[in-house]
Amino acid sequence: MLFSRFWMVLLALVAGASVAAMTLARKTYDHDRATDVATMVDSDRRIVEEFLRRDARTRLDDISPVASDASLVALMVTATRRTADTPAAIGTAITTRLRELNQGLGPLRGEVLFAVDPRGVVVGRVGLQENEVGQYVGGLPLVERAIAGNVRDDIWEIAGTAYRMAARPVISEGRYYVGAVVHGMAIHARFVENVAQLVPGASVILFGATQTYGAYAPVPEAGAVPAPREGTLSDPLRTLTQRADWTAHGAASFDLPDNLGRASYGALPGSVGAGIAVGRGLPTMPADFLLRASKDDMGRVPLGPILGGVAALILVGFALFYWEYDSKKKKLIAAMRDLQKGPLNRVDPLLLDGFARDVAVAANDGIDEVVKREIERSGGKLRSVNDLESLLSIPGDAPGTPMNQRLPLNEADEQRQWREVYEQFVARRRECGEAADVTWERFSATLQKSRAEVVARARSRSARFSVVVKDGRAAVKAAPLG
Amino acid sequence: MARRWSPGSRRWVLLTALVCVATGSAFAHEVRGTLAGADALTPSPRATPARWRGAFWEVPNGALPLSAPRANVERDVAIVLTGAGVAESRQPVTVPVEGGRCRPGTVLLSPGTTLTIDNRDLLGHEFYVVRQGADERVVPAELTAARTRRQVALPAAGTYELRDLRQPTFRCWLVAGPGQGRVLAADRAGAFAAALDDGSYTVKAYYEGVERGSAEVTVAGREATVTLPLGAAPGAPAAPAAAPADNNHHRRRDH
């Protein structure tokens, strides 16, 4: 039964390994998805940043008609040549022209559009505090660089609203700078939603130093992991400046608390300390994932190889079981049948192996004990248990009747029987814990000597030998024969 | 019940006021001054953090060369008048920030004087203070929203720079010395004026925290004029070459 037991252990190990592999696969899946999501949100943030840059470039190009409008340039020349500090008179005309030009921008119409003279003073304004002129804004980097001849963009926060700003210089006659036009579009929820369309499945917020300008969180599809909500993304903003990577690089990525997802924050360098955050949920494999498997998922399982493997394991198990149990059981049963039929009165253990041999030895011992008790119970002559041959050989014989009525064996049968006795003797010695170092030559010589003594003493034609166990020791019993 | 002035009383009050004005004007004379050489003032190059350089589109227009950076005389140059009888400014000293610039660009104040930063800008600033030439903040950064004020105190005498976390190119110089004198405002042509009693005065011009010119003027019973020549900063190297204007032509990502 060694291999069968080994097989049971092996099956248990396979079952345990399957459970461990399942758990490991689940953890590995979760870890890999977390890594993927971390990479993805960083990529999402870069996509959004790149979009904002391209958006800025587009706006810078699209306000070119405003900066180069002949009427506005003429008005700006007049404003530049004025002597008064406040361009009150010309300011109205410039504001009117700016308003017309702003309308002409269509969807790129700015919520703020103003013109500044080369000194940095506002000379016309549409939008916030419309018509107010005379304010100095020339030190603001956006305006300062535009007045110097650059096209530049920036992000401003005015009265709680963030604006995407763009500025271009105004050039007169191709030779003189006469100021700049500054264009601003508000960042509102709709804009953030449009930005979020670039990164499907992710939530996006645009934030400033003290507030969130806009946020968008997509509605998750059925079964999909929801993206973090606005509050989840904006909560870490309070401690963002304490992060070393944020301070050093203006960007930070980390897992959100309570496994609510992963977020990537990026600063948008500018005049308001603005930034963007992109977040995604963390997909994890649920514990009951097998119950949630769809038919399609089940269809992807390689049932053929799996069932083939299971069948192979079953066959190997059956084969081992047959080899170590069923086949030996059959032999044992056959030996018992032979015992039942006679003339043998014992089960020969040497014809069996494995557990059947153990059963046979135990059965022989049991028979001995039964006979012994039967003799005692019947009150008959108590003979040695070693006279089992005479007790069982001839039914009806009086106890103690010798076996000399039996015919002697021929030479070949006698040698075969001696050989069997020898093997039984060796086996019994092993069972009794004695050394089994008796050689066949020595054993057979002893039997010949014993046979001669029995023949001489009992005046029989031969002698028959059997192996008995007496006082825990194996011994050979001789009986006259013929 | 409110007290009512009789017509006679009103005449006496009016006459007394006229006499006082006439007497006062008899001792105060106008000093008119002019800054000379202001066109030679060039702003010092200001480093921009590396990760800011590629953050914006900042490219030349392509049609006309960029104009060289120039000092804004009426905002960047501080003219300070000192002398007997010149009263110190009231405490605390207030410096307005307009359009991304302090006015004036250099603020003189006595050590221990509280400085009020009056942010009149459209935008908020995160001001902090460092010693000139150093990066260690002696006053931490803190948001000063648009149309709000913030008070700071300088730890000791010396020259400091007021900077803005949001606009790395923002500079305002704070000179904490023996006294701030009286600050005079110049117009865009560099002209300034003050009504002074008879006496000797010293007029100094500061640009980027450094005294660039000084002149003595004496008022003796009539209007006086003074020309304040602006020179190079003491020990300053030759004017630095203008930084390449299109160094931001190619956008880079730093994170």
Chai-1 contact restraints between the chains, C-beta under 6 A:
chainA,res_idxA,chainB,res_idxB,connection_type,confidence,min_distance_angstrom,max_distance_angstrom,comment,restraint_id
A,A56,B,W57,contact,1.0,0.0,6.0,A-B,restraint_1
A,R57,B,W57,contact,1.0,0.0,6.0,A-B,restraint_2
A,L60,B,W57,contact,1.0,0.0,6.0,A-B,restraint_3
A,G120,B,G99,contact,1.0,0.0,6.0,A-B,restraint_4
A,Y136,B,E98,contact,1.0,0.0,6.0,A-B,restraint_5
A,Y136,B,G99,contact,1.0,0.0,6.0,A-B,restraint_6
A,V137,B,G99,contact,1.0,0.0,6.0,A-B,restraint_7
A,G138,B,G99,contact,1.0,0.0,6.0,A-B,restraint_8
A,G139,B,G99,contact,1.0,0.0,6.0,A-B,restraint_9
A,G139,B,G100,contact,1.0,0.0,6.0,A-B,restraint_10
A,G139,B,R101,contact,1.0,0.0,6.0,A-B,restraint_11
A,L140,B,G99,contact,1.0,0.0,6.0,A-B,restraint_12
A,L140,B,G100,contact,1.0,0.0,6.0,A-B,restraint_13
A,P141,B,Q167,contact,1.0,0.0,6.0,A-B,restraint_14
A,P141,B,T169,contact,1.0,0.0,6.0,A-B,restraint_15
A,R145,B,E58,contact,1.0,0.0,6.0,A-B,restraint_16
A,A148,B,L66,contact,1.0,0.0,6.0,A-B,restraint_17
A,A148,B,S67,contact,1.0,0.0,6.0,A-B,restraint_18
A,G149,B,P60,contact,1.0,0.0,6.0,A-B,restraint_19
A,G149,B,N61,contact,1.0,0.0,6.0,A-B,restraint_20
A,G149,B,L64,contact,1.0,0.0,6.0,A-B,restraint_21
A,G149,B,L66,contact,1.0,0.0,6.0,A-B,restraint_22
A,G149,B,S67,contact,1.0,0.0,6.0,A-B,restraint_23
A,N150,B,E58,contact,1.0,0.0,6.0,A-B,restraint_24
A,N150,B,P60,contact,1.0,0.0,6.0,A-B,restraint_25
A,V151,B,V59,contact,1.0,0.0,6.0,A-B,restraint_26
A,V151,B,N61,contact,1.0,0.0,6.0,A-B,restraint_27
A,R152,B,F56,contact,1.0,0.0,6.0,A-B,restraint_28
A,R152,B,E58,contact,1.0,0.0,6.0,A-B,restraint_29
A,D153,B,F56,contact,1.0,0.0,6.0,A-B,restraint_30
A,D153,B,W57,contact,1.0,0.0,6.0,A-B,restraint_31
A,W156,B,L123,contact,1.0,0.0,6.0,A-B,restraint_32
A,I158,B,L122,contact,1.0,0.0,6.0,A-B,restraint_33
A,P169,B,N61,contact,1.0,0.0,6.0,A-B,restraint_34
A,I171,B,A63,contact,1.0,0.0,6.0,A-B,restraint_35
A,I171,B,L64,contact,1.0,0.0,6.0,A-B,restraint_36
A,Y177,B,S67,contact,1.0,0.0,6.0,A-B,restraint_37
A,A209,B,L143,contact,1.0,0.0,6.0,A-B,restraint_38
A,H249,B,H255,contact,1.0,0.0,6.0,A-B,restraint_39
A,G250,B,R51,contact,1.0,0.0,6.0,A-B,restraint_40
A,G250,B,H255,contact,1.0,0.0,6.0,A-B,restraint_41
A,A251,B,H255,contact,1.0,0.0,6.0,A-B,restraint_42
A,P269,B,W52,contact,1.0,0.0,6.0,A-B,restraint_43
A,P269,B,A55,contact,1.0,0.0,6.0,A-B,restraint_44
A,S271,B,L123,contact,1.0,0.0,6.0,A-B,restraint_45
A,S271,B,R166,contact,1.0,0.0,6.0,A-B,restraint_46
A,S271,B,Q167,contact,1.0,0.0,6.0,A-B,restraint_47
A,G273,B,R166,contact,1.0,0.0,6.0,A-B,restraint_48
